[in-house]
Amino acid sequence: MSAWLMIAAALQPVAVQTAAPAPAAPAERGITAYPPAFFAEAQPVSAYDMVIRLPGFTFDKGQQIRGLAGAGGNVLIDGQPPVAKNDALDEILKRIPAQSVERIELIRGGAPGIDMEGKSVLANVVRRQTAGFRAAIAPTANFLYDHRVLLSFRGEAQWRWPGGRSAELAQVYGKGPNEELGDGTRIRYNADGTVRLRSNVDADSGGQRIWTTGAYEQPLVGGRVRLTGALMFNPSYVEIYDRFEGGGMEYEYDRVDRRQVELGVRYSRPLASWLGFEGIGFRQENRGVTTVHFEAPGLVRDFRLHREGQESVGRATFKIRQSPTLTYELSAEGALNRLDSETDLTVNGAALRVPAADVQIEEQRAELQFRGSWRASEKLTVEAGLRQEQSEITSTGDVALENSFRFTKPRLAATWNPTSTDQLRLRVEREVSQLVFDDFVAGSAVASTGVVTSGNPDLRPQQAWVYEAAYERRFWGAGAVVLTVRYFDLTDVVDRIPIFGVPPTPLAPAPILADAPGNIGPGTKLEYVASITLPLERLGLSGAQFRGQVARRETSVTDPVTGLDREISSMRYDGVREPGPLSPIVWDAHFTQDLPRWRAVWGIDAIGAFRETAYRLSEVETKKMSTQVLAFYEWKARPDITLRVEAQAFNQRNAKRIREAYFGPRNLGLLNYVDVRDLEWGGSLFFRFRKAFGG
């Protein structure tokens, strides 16, 4: 049967008796439990489908940082964060069948025995322990507006045996597009506003995911051990034809080949009725090769970056339960990280020197943590913690240096529940960002723009005192509104700093002006966040729900080039977004409606427009993305067969890049040109067929 015939068959109503979703269990000790019946009308396929429907909860898959402390997202599995990094949290949750979920707990403000890892709200997916076998296959097809067809396949299996043993295996082979590129125009304006250059742009891009992941768990010596592993290949490419009106062309081809291997182990066991132990070991190896080829009339640039990194982490935690209302944790973590990077750049066949092109970096880091959680009353919970971090970073090669850092990171949080539906959360904490190894090495933007973007190993971590207040109001059973304010008092802000005096070459007789990541002094960041989960039953839409979030961010720092106040750059030198978006406004909205009579769910998702700006020595680059809208319809033909259809970005998403290039440093005010590239992504039609096996 064709996909369209299956959709047509879905329109034949089925006489069934509908019922309101089962309510969540009453909150106990900061935890609200949602049984499978709460999600039943939505017919979820995986634990991920259930988590994103939790009232008042915004999913966060975590950050790609070194070490384990603070790296995880805001979802636990059986009370523990996954021991994984490259294997993203959303992918892990998508591999947990909805039928194997016993309940999902929403932990708000802290609970005894739960390490909140600096987060105010966590979800905990509790799995059934019933023995059995479950599996699923899911082939997909994505029909793009430019006539490309991208096929993918996902297969997964879970085994659970009597005695507490279990195993998981998954394989993903998929192709996907880059929605920030497409077809459009580029216009370069002179400083007086006249047009210097006009061209038509044809940009194609995409990537592959070839992933194998697995896990095994069993009882061991009075406790439990879990082993995880992943092997991932992620090649991607960008190809841009830029044809000038009147003749001539620029051509760019970028390719990135990544290989990631990771292994993790967790062992936990009770040592006494009041004492528990958990040990974690993690190892990952990453290899990446970036090549960029650029051609223009009379000019050819070739760039190559080869990086290899390793990370080894060990962590031990002792959990002490003094009473039902008072718990402590004491943990120690050690990590060894290494990055080898080699960069080559040629212009018209001649080698060109790039600062920090060949560097080897090693980091040794240790952290001690003490945390306590006290339930002072049925309405008040207080959590306090202290982390002591010490690290040593050495660099050899083009840049030889050694830096040592010590940071004390206190944390104090309180949660007050004046009523059963209201909650106030307060937090004061000192946060220290990790240095991003990518900032230590040269970037590839020079190949296409000619702007040298150097690496800089001589960095200090960015620090912040964070003050947060959040108010949550729950209503109508499944409704919630959360208002949050956060203020960051920043020190050693990492942004872009100028580098002068790069030696001239025969092809570049004038000294090259470069910039690199660097510490530019103090700064501030203020965030206002509002989110809502609104059940629409009372408004006459049966089974419907609206979820939305909007965040307003105001940042301030002194520009090292002009000396004037400006916002913090929200992109690194290669246009890569920093962890944590700094766009002034970001928002998203989601409407879903469960149609149990039709065995279906439909909805519309919107990701709001945003802007990101990077300030460099002789250039300001701004990226603007318009709002993206997606509509979907998911039909459960049988309990074991699901068909999903998505119209992705059907509103023609626009991606605009604006480069303001100057003669020399920006503080001289000598504008050379403004380059505006305006591309349209025409959307796609996506089909997924999923067949489940087992109980």
N, C-alpha and C positions, 0 to 999 in steps of 0.2 A: 504494500500500500504506500502511495507517495505521501510526502510530508503534508501537502495541501489537503489530500483526502482525509488524512488523520485529523487535521484541524477541523475540517468540515464535520467529521464524525463527532468531534467534541461538542458541537453545537446542538446535538440531540440531548435534551434534558433527561436526567435520571431522577426518578422519584425517590428521595431519601428524606429522612427526618433530620433536620438540623437542630443544633443546640448551641447555646452560648459557650465560649471557651471556658474551660475550668479555671477558677481563680487560682492565683498564686497562694502558696502557704503563707500564713502570717509570719512577719519578720521575727526572728529570734536571734539575739546576740549579733545584730548587724547583718543577718543573712535572710534573704527572701528566696524561697525555693519555688521554681516553676516546673511543674510536671509536664510530661509529653502532651497531656490533654490540653494544656494551655495553647500549644502550637498546632493542634490537630487540624483545624480548618485550613491552615496554610499549607498542609501536606508537605512538610519540609523533607528534603532529600538527605541533608547532612546536618551535622551539629552547627556548621557555619550558618545555615539558613535559620536556625533557631536562635543563635546568639544575636544576630543583627535585628531581631524582633523584640529583644528585651526592652521593656519600658525604661526610658531615662538612661540608656546605655549607648555609648558611641564606641565602636570597635576601633582598636589600635593594635596593629600587628607588630609593633616594636621597632627598634632602631638597629641599624647595622653598625655596631660599635664593638670594640675589642673587650674581652672579658665577659663575665656572666652577669655581674651586678648591674641592674638597671637596663639590661639589653632586651629583656622579654617584653611581650605585649601585655594587654590587660585581660587575657583569658588564661585560666588554669585548666588543666585536665587532670581530674581526680586529685585536686588540691595541689598540684605541682606544675610549674612552668615547663614546657618542653625543653629538652636539652638539644637545641638546634638553632641555627642562625640562617644559613642559606636556604634551608627548608622553611619557608615562611609560615607564620602562624595561621594565616587564612587557608593555606594549602593543607596544613595538618588537620584543621577543623573540617575541611571539605572531604577528607578521607574517613571521617567518623560517621557511619550511617546513622540517620535519625532514629532508626529502630533500636540501636544499641545504647541510646541515651536514657538513663533512668530519671534524671532531672538536671536542671541548670540552676545554679545558685547565684544570686546577685548579692555581692558583698559590698556594702556601702559604708565607707568610713573606717573600716577595719573590723577585725574579729579575732578572738583568741586563737592562736596557732596558725594564723595566716600571715605570711610575709607579703605586705602590700607593695613592696619594691618602689615606694615613693608615690604610688598611685592612690587616688581617692576612691575609685570604684573598680572592682574586679568582677569578672564572671568566672564561674567554676563549672565545667562540664563534668558531671558525674556519670560514668558509664556503667551499664549493667554487667554483672559478673557471670551471666548465664553462659554455659558452654555451647559452642556451635560454630558454624562457618557462615561468613557473609562475604559477598564479592559483588563487583559491578564493573561494567564496561560502558564507556561513554564516547562514541565517535562524534565529532562535530565538523561542521562546514561553515565557513565565513565567506560570504559573497560580497566583495568590496565594490565600491562605486566605479573603480577604474578597471573592472573586469577581472581582477585577480581572484582566485579561489584558494583560500587557505584551509587546509585540512588538519585536524588534530585527533588524537586518541588518548584516552585515559583508561587505565585498568587498575583495579585495586582489590585487595583481598585481606580479610581478617580471620584469624583462627583463635578460638579460645577453648582450652581443654580443662577438664576437671583437675583440681589441685592448684589452680591459679596461674597456669602457664598460658601465654598468648603470643601471637606473632602477627605482624603486619607487613605487607609488601605492596608497592605501588609503582607503576610505570607511566610516564607521561611523554608523549611525543606530540609537539604542537608547534604551529606557526601562527604568528600574530603580527598586526600592523603597528606602526607608530602614528598615532592620531595627531601629532603636532606638525606633521608634514603633509603636503598635498600639492595641488596645482594652484598657480596664481601669478602675481606680478611682483616685480621689484623696481622701485624708483629711487634714484640717488639724487638728492637735492644739494645744490651749492649753498653756501652760507647765506646768500641773498634770496634764497627761495626758488631760484630758477632750476630747471631740470638739467642735470648733467648726464644722466644715463637712465634708460628705461628698458626693461627686459621682461620676458615671459619665463616663468619658472615651472619646471616639471620635476617634482621630487617624489621619489618612492623610497620606502624604508620598511623594514620588518625584522623579525627575529625568530629564533627557534628555541624551544625548551625540550631538551632531551634529558629527562630526570629518572633516576631510579632511587627509591627510598625504601627503607625497611626498619623494623623494630622487633625486638624479642624481649619478653618479660617473664620472670618466674620467681618463686620464693627461693631464698638463699640464706642459710645460717640464721634463721630467726627473723629475717627481713625480706626485702624484695629488691631485685636488681633488674634494671631496664637498660637495654643496649639499643642505640639508634645509629643509623648510618645513611649517607646520601652521596650519590655521584651525579653531578650536574654539568651538562654542557649547554652553554648559552651563546651561540653565535648570533650576531646581528649586523645589519648593514644599512647604509644610507647612500642613495645615489641621486645627485641633483644636476639637472641640465638647466643652465641659465642662459637663454638665447637673447642677445641684444637686438633691439630694433635697429635696423640699418646694417646688420651684419656683425659677426663675432659671437663668441660664446665663452662662458665659464663652465667648467665641469668639475665635480667633486665626487669622490667615492670614498666612503669611510667603512671600515670593517673592524669589528671587535670580536675576538674569539676568547671566551672565558671557559675555564674548567675549574670546578669546585668540588672538593672532596671533604667530607666531615664525618667524624665518629664521636659518639657521646656515650657515657655510661653514668647511671645514677644508682646508688645503693642507699637504702633507708631501712632503719629498723629501730624498734623501741629498745632502750637499754634498761629502763625501769618504768614503773607506772607514771612517773613524773618527768622522764627524760627520754628524748629521742635523738637519733643521729641521722644525718644525711651527708653523703659524699658524692661529689660530681667531678667527672673528668671529661674534658672536651679537647678535640684536636681538629684543626681544619687546615687545608692547603689550597691556595688559590693561585691560578696562573691566568694572566691576561695579556693578549697581544693586540695592540691598536695600530692600525695602518690607515693613513690618510693620503690620498693622491688628489692634487688640485692642479688644474690647467686653466690658464687665461692667455689672451694674446701676448706672446713674448715672455711668458712666465710659466714655470712648472715647479711646484713644491711637493716634496714627499716627506712624510713624517712617519716615524715608527717608534712605538713605546712598548717595551717588554717588561712586565712586572711579575714577580713571583713572591708570594707571601705565605707565611706560616704562623699559626697561633696555637699555643698549648696552654690550657687553663685547668687548674685544680681548685676545688672549693670544698670546705668541710663546715658543717653547721650542726650545732647542738641546740635543741629546743627544750626549754625547761617550762614545765607547767606547775607553778607554785600553788595555784588554786583555780577554780573555774573562772575566776575573773581576772587573774593575773598570770601573764606568760612572759618569758624572756627568750631571746635568741642570741647566740654568740657564734660568729662565723669568721672564717679566714679564707682569703682567696689569693692565689698567686698566678701570674701569667707571664709567658715569654712570647714575644712577637718579633717577627722579622720581615723586612721588605727589601727586595733587591730590584732596582729599577735602572733601565738603560734606555736612553732616548737618542734618536738620530734624526737630523733634519738636513735636507739638501734643497738648494734653490738653484734651478737650472743646472743640476748635476754637480754643483759645488757644495761641499759640506759647510754648514753654518753652525757656529757654537751656540748652544742654548744653556743658560744658567741652570745649575743643579740637574744636569742631564744624566749623570751616572752616579747614583748614590746607593749606599747600603745602610739600612736603618735597623737598629735593634732596640727593643724596649723590654725592660724588666719591671714588673709592677706587682705590688702587694697591697692588700687592703684588709683591715680588721673592722668588724662591725659588731656593735651591741645594739639591740633593739628590745624595747619592752612595750607591752600592751596591757592597759589597765581599764577594766570596765567598772568605772566608779559607781555607776547606778544603772538602772534599766534605761535611762535616757542619755547618759553621758559615757563616752569612751575616749580615753586619752592614749596616744601613742608617742613615744619618744625614742630617738635613736641617735647614734653617733658612729660615724665612719672615719677611719684614719687611713689615708691613701699615701703611698710613697712609690715613686717611679724614677727610673733612670733611662734616658734615651741617648743613644750614641749614634753618630752618623759618620760614615767614612766614604771615600771616593771624592767627588768634586767638592763636597762640603764636609769638613772634618770638625766635629764638635761633640761635646758631651754636656747634657743638662740633667739636673736632678730636681725633682719636685716633691713637695710634701703639702698635703691639704687635709684640714680637719673639716668634716662635713656633718654638722648637727642637724637634727630634724625634730620638729614638734608638731603634732597634729591632734585635733580634737573634733569629735563628732557629737552633736547634740540633737536628740529627737524630742522636741517639745510635745509632739502628738504622734499618733501612729501614721500620719500622712505627711508630716513635715520633717525636714532634716537640714541642719546647718553644719557645714564642714569648714574648718579653718586649718591652715597649714603655714608654717614658717620653716624654711629649709635652705641650706647652702648647697648649691649644685655646682659641680665642676665638670665641664664638658671634656670629652676626650679629644686629643689631637687627631685630626684626620690624616692618615698616612698619604692620601692622594694629594694633600697640600704640600707634601715634602718634595714632589717631583714635578717636572715640567709638564705643561698641558698641550693638547693637540690643536687648540684654536688657532695657533700661528699658521697652520697650513692653509686655512681658508681665508683668514682675515689679515695675515701679516703682522699681527700684534703679538709680540713675544710675551708669553705668560710663564713665568719662571716658577720653580718650586722653591720652598724655603723650609729647611729642617729646624731653623732656629725660632721656634714658636713656643709660647706659653699657653697652657689650656685656658680657655675662657671660663670665668667664674661668675656666679650670680647668687645674690640673696633673693629668694623667691617668697613672696607673700601672697597667699591665696585664700579667697573666701568663696564658698559655693552654697547656694540655697536650692533645695529640691522639694517640690510639692507633687505628691502623687494623688491621682483623682480617677474617677470612673473605672476603677479596677485595673485597667491596663494603661492608664494615662499617666504621664509625668512631664513636668517642666523643670529644667535645671538652669539656673543663672550663675555664672562663674566670673570672677574678676581675679586676674593675676598681675602682679607687678614684679618686674625683674630689675634689680639694681646690679648692673653688669660691670665687670672689671676685665681688663685685657681682652677686649672684643677682637675676635679674629675676622678680619676683612681683607682689603687689598692695600698694599703699601708700594711706593715707587722704588725702583732699582735703577740707578744711573750708571753710566760708565761701562756698558758692555762694549768690548773692543770692536772696532770697525773691521769689515772684511772687504775684499775687492768688489763684492756685489752690494755692499751696504757701506759706502764711504763715510756717511755721517754716523755718529754714535747712536746706537739703538736704545730707545727708551723701553724699559720693561717694567712689569709689575709682578708682584708675588703675594701669596697669603702672608699676613703679618698681624701683629697686635697693634691696634691703633688707639688704645686708651679706654676710658670708661664709657658707658652708654646706659640706656634704659630701654625697657620694653614693657608696654602695657597692653593687656589683652582683656577683651570683654567677649564672653561666649554665652550664647543662649541656645538651648536645645529643647525640643518638645516631641513627645510621643502622644498623638491624639487619636483615640479610637472614635470612629465616626458613626457608630451604631445609633447614638442618641440624636444624630443629625439626619437620620433617615437612610444611611448607606450601610446596609447589613454587611458585616464581615470586613469593613474597610478600615484602614488605618493610614494616618499621615505621620511621617517622621521628618524632622528637619533640624538643621543646625546652622547658625551663623556666627562668625567670629570676626571681631574688629581688632586689628593690631596697630599699635603706634610705637615706632622705634625711633631712637635718636642717638646719634654719634657725631663726633667731629671729623669731617673729611680731612685726611692727612695731606691731600693735595691743595685744596682750596682754603682750608681752615674754617670752613663754614659748617653749620649744623645740617645734617641730612639723615635719611633713614639708613638702616643697616642693609648692606647688600644681601640679596636673597638668593644669589647664585654664586657658585665658585667659578673659577676661571674658564671652565669648559662648558658653562651653562648648566652644570649639574646642580640640582636643588640641594640646599643645606638640609640636614635633619631638622624637621620642624619648619613648616612653611612660614615665611615672613611677608607674604602678600598682605596688603592693608586690609582687605576684606576677602574672606572665603566663606562659601555657603554651599549647602546641598539640601535637597528635598526629595522625599520618596513617598509615593502613594501606592498602596497595594490593596487589593480587594480579594478576599477568599470567596470562591464560588463552589461550595460543596455540592450543590445540586448538579453542577456540570463537571465535577471532579477537576477543578481548575483554579488557578490563581493568575491574576493579571495586575499590571502596575506600570507606573511611569517613574523613572529616576532622572533627576536633574543635578548636574554638577555645575556650580556657578562659575561665572567668569572670574578670572583673577589676573593679577599683574605681578611681575617679578622684575627687579632692576638690579644690575650689577654696576658698581662704580670702579673703573680702572684708571690707570695713570693718564692715558690720553684718549679714553673712550668711555661712554656710558651706554650700556646695552639694556634694553627693556623688552621683555616678552609679555605679550598679552594673549590670553586665550579666552574665547567667547564661551558662553554657556553651552554645555553639551546635554542633550536630552536623549534618553533611551526608553523605549517601550517594550514590554515583554508579555508573553502569554505562555503559561506552563500548564500542560494537561497531563493528568495521570490516567493513561489509557487503561492500565491495570495496576494492581498493587506493586508489580515489579517492573513496570515500563512507564517512563516519563519522557514527554517530548516538550522541549522549550524552544521558543522562537523569540528572537530579539531584533528589533529595528534600532541599530546603534547609530547614535549621532545623526539621526534623520533630519535634524535642523541645520545641517551644513555648518559644522563647527569651524570657526575662523581662528587661525594662528598668525599673529603678527610679531615680527622682530624689527626693532628700531635701534640702529647703531648711530650714535652721535660721535663722530671721529674728529679729533682736534690735531692741529699742528703743534706738536710738543705737549707738555703737561696741560691739563685742563685749566689750571689757575691763570694761564696766560690769556685765556678767552679767545683763542684763534681757532674758530670752528672751521674745519675743512669741508665736511659734508655730513648730511644726514641720510642714511640708507634705510629704506623702509621695504621690508619683504612681507607681502600679504598673501597668505596661502589659505585655501579652503580644503577641508576634509569632507568628502561627500557622504560619508557614512557607509554602513554595510548591513547586510541581512544575515543573521547568525542562526544556525540550527544546531540543536543538541539532542541526541537520542541516548537515553540511559536505560540499561537493562540490569536489574539487580538479581542476584542469586543467593540462595540460602535463606535461613530463617530470620 
